[in-house]
Amino acid sequence: MTDTSSTGQARGEATAPRRRALYRLMRYLPLVAPVLLWAVPCWVLLYTGQHWPLPATAGGTALFVLGLVAMPLGMARGHGRRQQDAAAVLGDTLLGVSWVLFTWSVLLGVLLRPALAVVGVGVGQDRARTVAWAVLGVSAALLAWGYAEARRVPRVRRLDVRLPRLGAGLDGLRVVLVTDTHYGPLDRARWSAQVCETVNALDADLVCHTGDIADGTAERRRAQAAPLGTVRATHARVYVTGNHEYYSEAQGWVDLMDKLGWEPLRNRHLLLERGGDTLVVAGVDDVTAESSGLPGHRAHLAGALDGADPGLPVLLLAHQPAFVDRAAAAGVDLQLSGHTHGGQIWPFHYLVRLDQPALAGLSRHGARTVLYTSRGTGFWGPPFRVFAPSEITLLVLRSGN
């Protein structure tokens, strides 16, 4: 477990400059990123000494230009007002392809070419073509593997989490976490049903969904979300909103989850009792809720814990790991989050870490609070997962020191 037990104020001061830098970057990213993502691999593969035949160079350049035009156009038509699923699939897929090509064009262009020179392999054109074929081969292999990883039913990640304040009667409580299912343009109703079957096989006492159910409204993605109604838990099924709900009529998702038998923990809590001991299970809206303009939607931890005995252990559902500063200040014992996807496509995790205090797994914050960050159960956008596998998480809570 990572120990990040410095004070919340110090963490906030250290994180603030990184977030400001990220926000400045994000302001110009939509304009600069598509050009870089397509221009860099085009240059590395075609114009760094390969001397391909003219038809190959011209055809390759045309493909890169087509990708540069089609990717933002597809994403705009797919995720904008038109909400065209086919366009979204095209744009998202091209985004993933360009990211992988860009990454390995840079890495192999910087590292492999000098290495070949050092060992005396090839000269000039031969060396340039070796780098080009290596970039294409590695990218194709990673994209094929990443697509399979994204579309498969996630593996179950099991771990024990010791909470000193947890009563002996609750020792061994089985908590299953699913998050970031992102039902979307690619119809994954069958995948959704298989995920729910996997969850049911874990004999959970408590099942949690920490948001980002879908990209699209509840009405539009209802068929993919419907299997969530089959999930079983001994005590409760609980849900909190993620930021993507607030792009897609969040109240509709709250209402649908309620109809499917899940408890939407919108800044409130319930009590889970077993063996004479009690656990407070609380949840908050996503931190983006207040800016959505929806009446009553905001992240309000004090409201979530209002009326709870301060001597009882608290399990908190909050979509973003960044909420952990507030959780630690309030003495929460365990926070469950998603949002990061573990970076989803390496090395995007470096950008995620600019915005979030944790990427995946367990980390400690303050004197008491443990944070578990899931890599997510589904995927957002590009249908690829590279070095960031999805997961269904089984956390077994342990009492005592």
C-alpha positions as CSV (number, residue, x, y, z in Angstrom):
1,M,0.0,0.0,0.0
2,T,1.3,3.5,-0.9
3,D,1.6,5.8,2.1
4,T,0.7,9.3,1.3
5,S,0.0,10.5,4.9
6,S,1.0,14.1,4.6
7,T,-1.6,16.7,5.7
8,G,-4.5,17.5,3.4
9,Q,-3.3,21.1,3.1
10,A,0.2,20.1,2.0
11,R,-1.3,17.7,-0.6
12,G,-3.6,20.4,-1.9
13,E,-0.7,22.9,-2.2
14,A,1.4,20.3,-4.1
15,T,-1.5,19.3,-6.4
16,A,-2.8,22.8,-7.2
17,P,0.1,23.8,-9.6
18,R,-0.2,20.5,-11.4
19,R,-3.9,20.9,-11.9
20,R,-3.5,24.5,-13.1
21,A,-0.9,23.3,-15.6
22,L,-3.2,20.6,-16.8
23,Y,-6.1,23.0,-17.3
24,R,-3.9,25.3,-19.3
25,L,-2.8,22.3,-21.4
26,M,-6.4,21.2,-21.9
27,R,-7.4,24.6,-23.2
28,Y,-5.3,24.2,-26.3
29,L,-5.3,20.4,-26.6
30,P,-8.3,20.1,-28.9
31,L,-6.5,22.3,-31.5
32,V,-2.9,20.9,-31.2
33,A,-3.4,17.3,-30.3
34,P,-5.0,15.9,-33.5
35,V,-2.2,17.5,-35.6
36,L,0.5,16.1,-33.4
37,L,-1.1,12.7,-33.1
38,W,-1.1,12.2,-36.9
39,A,1.8,14.4,-38.1
40,V,4.5,12.8,-35.9
41,P,3.9,9.2,-37.0
42,C,3.5,10.4,-40.6
43,W,6.9,12.0,-40.4
44,V,8.6,9.1,-38.6
45,L,7.2,6.4,-40.9
46,L,7.5,8.2,-44.3
47,Y,9.9,11.1,-44.3
48,T,12.9,10.3,-42.2
49,G,15.1,8.7,-44.8
50,Q,13.0,5.6,-45.8
51,H,12.8,6.7,-49.5
52,W,9.7,4.6,-50.1
53,P,8.5,4.4,-53.7
54,L,6.4,7.5,-54.6
55,P,3.0,5.7,-54.6
56,A,3.7,4.3,-51.1
57,T,4.7,7.7,-49.8
58,A,1.8,9.5,-51.4
59,G,-0.7,6.8,-50.3
60,G,0.6,6.8,-46.7
61,T,0.4,10.6,-46.5
62,A,-3.1,10.5,-47.8
63,L,-4.1,8.0,-45.1
64,F,-2.7,10.2,-42.4
65,V,-4.4,13.3,-43.7
66,L,-7.7,11.3,-43.9
67,G,-7.2,10.2,-40.3
68,L,-6.5,13.8,-39.2
69,V,-9.7,15.0,-40.8
70,A,-12.0,12.0,-39.9
71,M,-11.0,11.7,-36.2
72,P,-12.1,15.1,-34.9
73,L,-15.1,15.1,-37.3
74,G,-16.3,11.7,-36.1
75,M,-15.9,12.6,-32.4
76,A,-17.7,15.9,-32.9
77,R,-20.6,14.3,-34.7
78,G,-20.6,11.3,-32.3
79,H,-20.3,13.1,-29.0
80,G,-21.8,16.5,-29.9
81,R,-25.4,17.4,-30.5
82,R,-25.9,14.9,-33.3
83,Q,-25.0,11.9,-31.0
84,Q,-24.4,9.6,-34.0
85,D,-23.1,6.3,-32.6
86,A,-21.4,5.2,-35.9
87,A,-19.5,8.5,-36.1
88,A,-18.5,8.2,-32.4
89,V,-17.1,4.6,-33.0
90,L,-15.1,5.9,-35.9
91,G,-13.7,8.9,-34.2
92,D,-12.9,7.1,-30.9
93,T,-11.2,4.2,-32.7
94,L,-9.1,6.6,-34.8
95,L,-8.1,8.4,-31.5
96,G,-6.8,5.2,-30.0
97,V,-5.0,4.2,-33.2
98,S,-3.3,7.6,-33.5
99,W,-2.3,7.7,-29.8
100,V,-0.6,4.3,-30.1
101,L,1.1,5.2,-33.4
102,F,2.3,8.5,-31.9
103,T,3.6,6.9,-28.7
104,W,5.6,4.3,-30.5
105,S,6.8,6.6,-33.3
106,V,8.3,8.8,-30.6
107,L,9.8,6.0,-28.5
108,L,11.2,3.9,-31.3
109,G,12.2,6.9,-33.3
110,V,14.2,8.3,-30.4
111,L,15.5,5.0,-29.0
112,L,15.7,2.4,-31.7
113,R,17.5,4.4,-34.4
114,P,20.5,5.4,-32.2
115,A,20.6,1.8,-30.9
116,L,20.8,0.5,-34.4
117,A,23.6,2.9,-35.1
118,V,25.6,1.9,-32.0
119,V,25.5,-1.8,-32.9
120,G,26.1,-1.1,-36.6
121,V,22.9,-2.5,-38.0
122,G,22.1,-1.0,-41.4
123,V,22.9,2.4,-42.7
124,G,20.7,5.3,-43.8
125,Q,17.7,4.0,-45.6
126,D,17.8,0.5,-44.2
127,R,17.9,1.8,-40.6
128,A,15.0,4.2,-41.3
129,R,12.9,1.4,-42.8
130,T,13.7,-0.9,-39.8
131,V,12.4,1.8,-37.4
132,A,9.3,2.3,-39.6
133,W,8.5,-1.4,-39.7
134,A,9.1,-1.7,-35.9
135,V,6.7,1.1,-35.2
136,L,4.0,-0.5,-37.4
137,G,4.5,-3.9,-36.0
138,V,4.5,-2.9,-32.3
139,S,1.5,-0.6,-32.9
140,A,-0.5,-3.3,-34.7
141,A,0.2,-5.9,-32.0
142,L,-0.7,-3.5,-29.2
143,L,-3.9,-2.4,-30.9
144,A,-5.0,-6.0,-31.5
145,W,-4.2,-7.0,-27.9
146,G,-5.7,-3.7,-26.5
147,Y,-8.9,-4.3,-28.3
148,A,-9.3,-7.8,-26.9
149,E,-8.5,-6.5,-23.4
150,A,-11.1,-3.8,-23.7
151,R,-13.9,-6.0,-25.0
152,R,-13.4,-9.0,-22.6
153,V,-15.2,-9.5,-19.3
154,P,-12.8,-8.1,-16.7
155,R,-10.9,-10.4,-14.4
156,V,-11.7,-10.3,-10.7
157,R,-9.1,-8.6,-8.6
158,R,-9.3,-9.8,-5.0
159,L,-7.7,-8.1,-2.0
160,D,-8.1,-7.8,1.8
161,V,-8.5,-4.3,3.3
162,R,-7.9,-3.9,7.0
163,L,-9.8,-1.2,8.8
164,P,-8.8,-0.8,12.4
165,R,-12.2,0.6,13.5
166,L,-14.2,-2.2,11.8
167,G,-16.0,-4.3,14.3
168,A,-15.4,-8.1,14.6
169,G,-18.9,-8.8,13.4
170,L,-18.1,-7.2,10.1
171,D,-14.8,-9.0,9.6
172,G,-14.8,-10.8,6.2
173,L,-17.5,-8.5,4.7
174,R,-17.4,-8.9,0.9
175,V,-17.6,-5.7,-1.0
176,V,-17.7,-5.9,-4.8
177,L,-16.8,-2.7,-6.8
178,V,-17.8,-2.1,-10.5
179,T,-17.3,1.3,-12.0
180,D,-16.9,3.2,-15.3
181,T,-18.9,0.7,-17.3
182,H,-19.3,3.4,-20.0
183,Y,-22.1,1.8,-21.9
184,G,-21.9,3.6,-25.2
185,P,-21.9,3.6,-29.0
186,L,-20.6,0.0,-29.2
187,D,-23.5,-2.1,-28.0
188,R,-22.3,-4.1,-25.1
189,A,-25.6,-5.6,-23.7
190,R,-24.2,-9.1,-23.8
191,W,-20.9,-8.0,-22.1
192,S,-23.0,-6.2,-19.4
193,A,-24.9,-9.4,-18.7
194,Q,-21.7,-11.4,-18.4
195,V,-20.2,-8.8,-16.0
196,C,-23.3,-9.1,-13.8
197,E,-23.0,-12.9,-13.9
198,T,-19.4,-12.6,-12.7
199,V,-20.4,-10.3,-9.9
200,N,-23.2,-12.6,-8.8
201,A,-20.7,-15.5,-8.5
202,L,-18.7,-13.5,-5.9
203,D,-21.5,-13.8,-3.2
204,A,-21.1,-10.1,-2.2
205,D,-22.6,-8.6,0.9
206,L,-22.4,-5.2,-0.7
207,V,-22.1,-4.2,-4.4
208,C,-21.0,-0.7,-5.4
209,H,-21.0,1.2,-8.6
210,T,-19.0,4.4,-8.4
211,G,-20.4,6.1,-11.5
212,D,-19.8,6.7,-15.2
213,I,-22.4,4.1,-16.1
214,A,-22.7,5.2,-19.7
215,D,-22.0,7.8,-22.4
216,G,-25.5,8.8,-23.4
217,T,-28.8,9.2,-21.7
218,A,-30.5,6.5,-19.6
219,E,-33.2,6.1,-22.2
220,R,-30.7,5.6,-25.0
221,R,-28.5,3.1,-23.1
222,R,-31.2,1.4,-21.1
223,A,-30.8,-2.0,-22.9
224,Q,-27.1,-2.1,-22.0
225,A,-27.7,-1.1,-18.4
226,A,-30.7,-3.4,-17.8
227,P,-28.6,-6.4,-16.7
228,L,-27.5,-4.3,-13.6
229,G,-31.0,-5.1,-12.3
230,T,-30.0,-8.8,-12.0
231,V,-27.1,-8.1,-9.6
232,R,-27.4,-9.7,-6.2
233,A,-26.1,-8.7,-2.8
234,T,-26.8,-9.9,0.7
235,H,-27.3,-6.4,2.1
236,A,-27.3,-3.7,-0.5
237,R,-26.5,-2.4,-4.0
238,V,-25.4,1.2,-4.0
239,Y,-24.5,3.7,-6.7
240,V,-23.1,7.2,-7.0
241,T,-22.9,9.5,-10.0
242,G,-19.8,10.0,-12.1
243,N,-18.8,13.0,-14.2
244,H,-20.2,11.4,-17.4
245,E,-23.7,11.2,-16.0
246,Y,-23.6,15.0,-16.0
247,Y,-23.0,15.0,-19.7
248,S,-26.1,12.8,-20.2
249,E,-29.0,13.9,-18.1
250,A,-27.8,12.6,-14.7
251,Q,-31.2,12.5,-13.0
252,G,-32.3,10.0,-15.6
253,W,-29.5,7.7,-14.6
254,V,-30.3,8.2,-10.9
255,D,-34.0,7.3,-11.6
256,L,-33.1,4.3,-13.7
257,M,-30.7,2.8,-11.1
258,D,-33.4,3.3,-8.5
259,K,-35.8,1.3,-10.7
260,L,-33.2,-1.4,-11.2
261,G,-33.0,-1.9,-7.4
262,W,-29.9,0.1,-6.6
263,E,-29.7,2.6,-3.8
264,P,-28.5,6.0,-5.3
265,L,-26.4,7.5,-2.5
266,R,-26.8,11.1,-3.3
267,N,-25.1,12.8,-0.4
268,R,-26.6,10.4,2.1
269,H,-25.8,7.1,3.8
270,L,-27.2,3.8,4.9
271,L,-26.2,1.5,7.7
272,L,-25.0,-2.0,7.1
273,E,-25.3,-4.2,10.2
274,R,-23.9,-7.7,10.8
275,G,-22.9,-9.6,13.9
276,G,-23.8,-6.8,16.2
277,D,-21.5,-4.3,14.4
278,T,-22.4,-1.5,12.0
279,L,-20.7,0.1,9.0
280,V,-21.8,3.5,7.6
281,V,-22.0,3.3,3.8
282,A,-22.1,6.8,2.4
283,G,-22.0,8.3,-1.1
284,V,-21.6,11.7,-2.7
285,D,-22.4,13.1,-6.1
286,D,-19.5,13.6,-8.4
287,V,-17.5,16.8,-7.9
288,T,-18.7,18.1,-11.3
289,A,-22.3,17.9,-10.3
290,E,-22.7,21.4,-9.0
291,S,-21.4,23.0,-12.2
292,S,-24.0,20.9,-14.2
293,G,-26.8,23.2,-13.1
294,L,-29.1,20.4,-12.0
295,P,-31.0,21.4,-8.9
296,G,-29.8,19.6,-5.7
297,H,-26.8,17.9,-7.4
298,R,-23.5,18.6,-5.7
299,A,-20.8,16.7,-3.8
300,H,-21.7,17.3,-0.1
301,L,-19.9,15.0,2.3
302,A,-21.3,16.7,5.4
303,G,-24.8,15.9,4.2
304,A,-23.8,12.3,3.4
305,L,-22.6,11.8,6.9
306,D,-25.3,13.8,8.6
307,G,-26.8,11.8,11.5
308,A,-24.2,9.0,11.4
309,D,-22.5,8.1,14.7
310,P,-19.0,9.5,14.4
311,G,-17.7,6.4,16.3
312,L,-18.7,4.1,13.5
313,P,-16.4,3.2,10.5
314,V,-17.3,4.8,7.2
315,L,-17.1,3.4,3.7
316,L,-17.5,6.3,1.2
317,L,-18.3,6.1,-2.5
318,A,-16.9,9.0,-4.5
319,H,-16.3,8.8,-8.2
320,Q,-13.0,10.7,-8.4
321,P,-10.0,9.8,-6.3
322,A,-9.4,13.6,-5.9
323,F,-12.2,13.7,-3.4
324,V,-10.0,11.8,-0.9
325,D,-8.7,15.0,0.6
326,R,-12.1,15.9,1.9
327,A,-12.7,12.3,2.9
328,A,-9.5,12.2,5.0
329,A,-10.3,15.5,6.7
330,A,-13.7,14.0,7.7
331,G,-12.1,10.8,9.1
332,V,-13.5,8.4,6.5
333,D,-12.1,4.9,6.8
334,L,-12.3,3.7,3.2
335,Q,-13.1,5.5,0.0
336,L,-13.9,3.6,-3.2
337,S,-13.4,5.4,-6.5
338,G,-12.9,4.9,-10.2
339,H,-12.6,7.6,-12.9
340,T,-8.9,7.0,-13.8
341,H,-9.2,3.8,-15.9
342,G,-5.7,3.2,-14.8
343,G,-4.7,5.4,-17.7
344,Q,-6.5,3.0,-20.2
345,I,-3.9,3.3,-23.0
346,W,-0.3,3.6,-21.8
347,P,1.4,6.1,-21.3
348,F,-1.8,8.3,-20.8
349,H,-1.5,7.5,-17.1
350,Y,1.1,10.3,-16.8
351,L,-1.5,12.8,-17.7
352,V,-4.1,11.3,-15.4
353,R,-1.6,11.6,-12.5
354,L,-1.5,15.4,-13.1
355,D,-5.1,15.5,-12.1
356,Q,-5.6,12.7,-9.6
357,P,-3.8,11.7,-6.4
358,A,-3.9,8.0,-7.3
359,L,-4.0,5.9,-10.5
360,A,-5.0,2.5,-9.3
361,G,-5.0,0.2,-6.2
362,L,-4.7,1.0,-2.5
363,S,-3.2,4.2,-1.1
364,R,-3.2,5.8,2.3
365,H,-4.2,9.4,3.0
366,G,-3.9,11.0,6.4
367,A,-4.0,9.2,9.6
368,R,-7.0,7.0,8.9
369,T,-8.2,7.0,5.4
370,V,-7.6,4.3,2.8
371,L,-8.4,4.9,-0.8
372,Y,-9.0,2.2,-3.4
373,T,-9.0,3.3,-7.0
374,S,-10.3,0.9,-9.6
375,R,-9.0,0.8,-13.1
376,G,-12.6,0.5,-14.2
377,T,-14.8,-2.2,-15.5
378,G,-15.4,-0.9,-19.1
379,F,-13.6,1.7,-21.2
380,W,-14.2,5.2,-22.4
381,G,-14.0,6.2,-26.1
382,P,-11.2,4.3,-27.9
383,P,-12.0,0.5,-27.6
384,F,-8.5,-0.3,-26.4
385,R,-6.8,-1.0,-23.1
386,V,-3.0,-1.1,-23.2
387,F,-1.1,-2.0,-20.0
388,A,-4.2,-0.9,-18.0
389,P,-6.5,-4.0,-17.7
390,S,-10.1,-3.6,-16.6
391,E,-11.3,-5.1,-13.4
392,I,-14.2,-6.2,-11.2
393,T,-12.9,-5.8,-7.6
394,L,-13.6,-7.9,-4.6
395,L,-12.5,-6.2,-1.4
396,V,-12.7,-8.3,1.8
397,L,-12.9,-6.0,4.8
398,R,-10.9,-7.1,7.8
399,S,-11.3,-5.8,11.4
400,G,-8.7,-4.9,14.0
401,N,-5.1,-3.6,13.8
